[in-house]
Amino acid sequence: MKLVFATHNDHKFKEVQQLLPTTIELLSLKDIECFDEIPETGDTLEENAKIKADFVTQTYGLDCFSDDTGLLVDAVNGAPGVYSARYAGEQKNAEDNMTKLLAELEGKNNRAAHFKTVVHLNLKGESFTFNGIVEGQITTEQHGEGGFGYDPIFKPDGYDKTFGELPPATKNAISHRGRATQKLVGFLKKKAT
């Protein structure tokens, strides 16, 4: 089975590729020569994931899935949420985003947060949605060089290390994207039988 993963984020592509069985040939946007920046104009993660998958399916006629992920922090009313990638501006710089969030949380005791990933799949004319959530805390400073995005400041519940410090296999097993992708994989395996 061939599937396009509608993302320009190489880190995200590699992370998801590690979770998929070898029976699924995962294609990137580069593989299908899609270099357009697909606009994320939705007000929710669900809408943005659907917009990206629909763009590829409608433009290229290919089965596709996409995801949208947000970090939702209790003390700042669920921000950055749907704007996580561009929280500190359109340059989409992870360092700037983390700096802004840590500044906004300075002096706040409630550091509870959760990551949510929504995967939207277009397969043979049908659409399906899968969600993954991981609860945790925002640290007071960055720890670790691994992962991407907010990983160095997000410590999942039950762990004493951030996503930036945890080995990739551990992170993939418990992360929001990992959980949503595992649901996608389970679904695709059933479809393949």
N, C-alpha and C positions, 0 to 999 in steps of 0.2 A: 504494500500500500504506500502511495506517495502522498505526502501532506506538506503544505507550505506552512511555516510558522511566520506569521506576519510581524516581524520585528527587525529593526535595524541595530538592535543592541546585541553585540557579539557575546557579551558575558551571559546575557539571558538565554541566547540561542544555545550556547555550550552547556549551560546548566540544564536546560530542558532536554537536549540531545542525550545527555547522560542518563536520563530517566526513562527514555523510550526504548522499547524492545527493538532488536535489530531487524525485525520484520517490517518496521515502518521506516521508509526512506524520507528523512526530514530535509526539506528544501528551505533555504533562506530566501529572503527577498532579493538578495544579490543573485542567487541561482536562477531566478526567473526574470532577472534584469529589471526589477522594480526598484528604481532609485528615488521615487517620489517620497516626500515626507507626508505620510498619511495624516490628515488633520484629525486631532482628537478634540472634537467640538462638543462631546457629550457632557452632561452634568453629573453623570455617575460612572463608576467603573464598568458597569454592565453595558452602558451605552457606548463607551469608548472601545471596549473589546469587540462589540458587534460592528461598529463602524469600520474598524481595521480589517476584520475578517471579510465583511461584505465587500469592501473595496477590492480586495484581491480576487474574491470569487467572481464578482461582476466584471472586473477589468480583464482578468486572465482566464476565467473559466475553470479555476482549479479548486479542489478541496483544500480547505485552509482552516487554521485556527490562530487565534491571537489572544493575548492576555492584556489586562490592564491591572496595575497594582497600585495600591495606596497605603500609606502609613497614616493611621488615625490615632492621634494623641489626645487623651482625655482632657488634659489641662488647657489645651488651646482649641476646645470645641470641635474636636475631630479633624483639625488641620494636621498636615497639609492635604490629606485625603486625595481627591481626584487630581489635585494640582501638585502631587509629590515630586514629579520630575522637574517641574519648573517653579518650585516654591520660592526660590530666590531670584527668579527671572527666566527669561526665554532662552538664556544660554544653556540651561539644563545642566548646571555644574553641581556634582554631588558634594564637593567640598563646601561650596557656598550654601547649599541647602542645609547641610548639617550645622554649619556655623550659625545660620539664621535660627534654626530650631533650638539649638542649645542656648542661644541668647534669650529666646522667648521663654524658655523653661527655667532660666536662672532664678534661684531662690524658691522655686516651687517644689513642694514635697511630693505631690501626686505626679508620678512620672509614668503612669500606666499608659500602654499603647498597644495597638495590634496592627499587624500587616494583614491586608486582604488582597487576594488575587482572584480575579474572575477570568475564566477561560471561555471563549466563545468559539464553537466548532461549527463550520459549514461542511457537511458531508453528504454527497449524493442528493442534493436538493433539500436536505433537512438541516435544522439548526438545533444545537444543544449548548447548555451552559453548565459549567462546573465551578465551584467556589472552594477556596482554601483560606483558612484563617489561622494565624498563630499569635497568641497573646504574649506580652512581655513588658519590659520597662525600657525607658530611654536612660542611658547612662549620663553622667555629668561631663564625660570627655570621651574622645575616640580611643578605641582599643582594637588593634588588629589591622592587618593589611589585606585580608581576604575579602571575597565577595565584592559587592558594588553598591552604589546608592547609599542608603542609610545603615548598611550592615555594621559598620564600626561603632555605632551608637545604640544598637538595638540588642538587648539581652533577652532571649526567650525565657519564659517561665520554666523553672526546673533546671536551668543551666547557670553556671557562674561565669560564662564567657559570652562575648557578643557574637553575632553572625560573622563579623570580621575576623574573629579568632578561631571559630570552630572549623574543623576539617570539612571540605566540601561535601563529603559523603554524609556526614552528620547533619549538616545544614540542609541538604537536599531531602533527607528523610523526614525532617520536622518542619520545614519552612512552609509558608503560605503557598508559594509557587509549587513546591514539591507536593503538597497535599492536593492542590487543584489538578496538577498534572497526573498524579496517581489515579485520581478519579477519571480523568480523560483516558489514560492508558487502559484502565479496567474496562471502560466502555468500548474502546477500540478493539480490545482482545475479544470481547463478546461478539462484536460485529463481524470480526474476522472468522469466527467459527461457524 
